[in-house]
């Protein structure tokens, strides 16, 4: 907001998207040559991603072990983790647990705020 008011006070007007001709050269040098195209694209660096450490972590509700994290489902635009893939129960059901259900977490354990009855309401996740 401050920058917009300063430009307006100086008499400069901001350009709309269609009025912008091209990215200035000094900005082009800082842009990556290739942008990632999908969630599964390996060009996205996961070396410093704390969520990658969750794979293999225990999932529990209180003291009851429900399963282990087998995979992650990411948002295609923001790359945020939206769901955790796990298998639980007999017969084994593979489901995607929403991150909103995680009450607390560490690198080796996730505690859900819901029990297996809530997991029963989730759709089965088909192996891809």
C-alpha positions as CSV (number, residue, x, y, z in Angstrom):
1,X,0.0,0.0,0.0
2,X,2.7,2.5,0.9
3,X,4.5,1.9,-2.4
4,X,1.3,2.5,-4.4
5,X,0.6,5.7,-2.6
6,X,4.2,6.9,-3.1
7,X,3.9,6.2,-6.9
8,X,0.6,8.0,-7.0
9,X,1.9,11.0,-5.2
10,X,4.8,11.2,-7.7
11,X,2.3,11.2,-10.6
12,X,3.2,7.7,-11.8
13,X,0.4,5.3,-12.6
14,X,0.6,1.6,-12.2
15,X,0.3,-0.5,-15.3
16,X,-2.3,-3.2,-15.8
17,X,-1.4,-6.7,-16.8
18,X,-2.1,-6.0,-20.5
19,X,0.0,-2.9,-20.5
20,X,3.2,-4.6,-19.3
21,X,5.4,-5.3,-22.3
22,X,8.0,-7.8,-21.0
23,X,9.9,-8.8,-17.9
24,X,12.8,-6.4,-17.4
25,X,16.3,-8.0,-18.0
26,X,17.4,-7.5,-14.4
27,X,14.5,-9.7,-13.2
28,X,14.9,-12.4,-15.9
29,X,18.3,-13.3,-14.6
30,X,16.9,-14.2,-11.2
31,X,14.0,-16.4,-12.6
32,X,14.6,-20.2,-12.9
33,X,15.1,-21.4,-16.5
34,X,12.5,-24.1,-16.1
35,X,9.5,-24.0,-13.8
36,X,8.1,-27.2,-12.4
37,X,5.0,-28.4,-14.3
38,X,3.4,-30.9,-11.9
39,X,3.4,-32.1,-8.3
40,X,5.4,-35.2,-9.2
41,X,8.0,-33.2,-11.1
42,X,11.4,-34.1,-9.5
43,X,12.9,-30.7,-10.3
44,X,11.1,-29.4,-7.2
45,X,13.7,-29.6,-4.5
46,X,12.6,-31.6,-1.5
47,X,15.9,-31.7,0.4
48,X,14.8,-29.1,2.8
49,X,11.1,-30.0,2.8
50,X,10.1,-31.0,6.4
51,X,7.1,-32.9,5.2
52,X,9.2,-35.5,3.3
53,X,10.5,-36.6,6.7
54,X,6.9,-37.7,7.6
55,X,7.0,-40.6,5.3
56,X,7.2,-43.7,7.5
57,X,6.0,-41.9,10.6
58,X,3.4,-43.5,12.9
59,X,-0.1,-42.2,12.8
60,X,-2.0,-42.6,16.0
61,X,-5.1,-41.5,17.8
62,X,-4.2,-41.1,21.5
63,X,-2.3,-44.2,22.3
64,X,-3.9,-46.3,19.5
65,X,-1.6,-46.9,16.5
66,X,-3.6,-46.4,13.3
67,X,-1.0,-46.8,10.6
68,X,2.1,-45.2,9.0
69,X,2.5,-42.4,6.5
70,X,2.9,-44.0,3.1
71,X,2.8,-41.0,0.9
72,X,1.8,-37.3,0.6
73,X,-0.8,-35.5,-1.6
74,X,0.2,-32.0,-2.5
75,X,-1.8,-29.1,-3.8
76,X,-0.8,-28.7,-7.5
77,X,-0.4,-24.9,-7.3
78,X,1.0,-24.2,-3.8
79,X,2.8,-27.6,-3.4
80,X,1.5,-27.7,0.2
81,X,0.8,-31.1,1.7
82,X,-3.0,-31.5,1.8
83,X,-3.4,-35.2,2.7
84,X,-1.4,-38.1,4.1
85,X,-1.8,-41.5,2.5
86,X,-2.1,-44.4,5.0
87,X,-3.4,-48.0,5.2
88,X,-5.3,-49.0,8.3
89,X,-7.7,-51.6,9.6
90,X,-8.7,-55.1,8.6
91,X,-9.1,-55.6,5.7
92,X,-6.4,-53.0,4.9
93,X,-8.0,-49.8,3.6
94,X,-5.8,-47.2,1.9
95,X,-7.1,-43.6,2.5
96,X,-6.0,-40.0,2.3
97,X,-6.2,-38.3,5.7
98,X,-6.6,-34.5,5.6
99,X,-3.9,-32.5,7.2
100,X,-6.6,-30.6,9.1
101,X,-7.1,-33.8,11.2
102,X,-3.5,-33.7,12.5
103,X,-3.5,-32.5,16.1
104,X,0.3,-32.7,16.7
105,X,3.3,-34.0,14.9
106,X,7.0,-34.8,15.1
107,X,9.3,-36.3,12.6
108,X,8.4,-39.9,13.8
109,X,4.8,-39.6,15.0
110,X,1.5,-37.9,14.0
111,X,-1.4,-37.7,16.4
112,X,-4.8,-37.3,14.8
113,X,-7.7,-35.5,16.5
114,X,-10.1,-38.1,15.1
115,X,-10.4,-41.9,15.5
116,X,-10.8,-44.7,13.1
117,X,-14.6,-44.1,12.8
118,X,-13.8,-40.8,11.0
119,X,-11.3,-42.7,8.8
120,X,-14.1,-45.1,7.9
121,X,-16.0,-42.2,6.2
122,X,-13.0,-41.5,3.8
123,X,-13.1,-42.8,0.3
124,X,-10.6,-45.6,-0.6
125,X,-7.5,-44.3,-2.3
126,X,-6.7,-46.3,-5.5
127,X,-3.0,-47.1,-6.1
128,X,-1.7,-45.0,-9.0
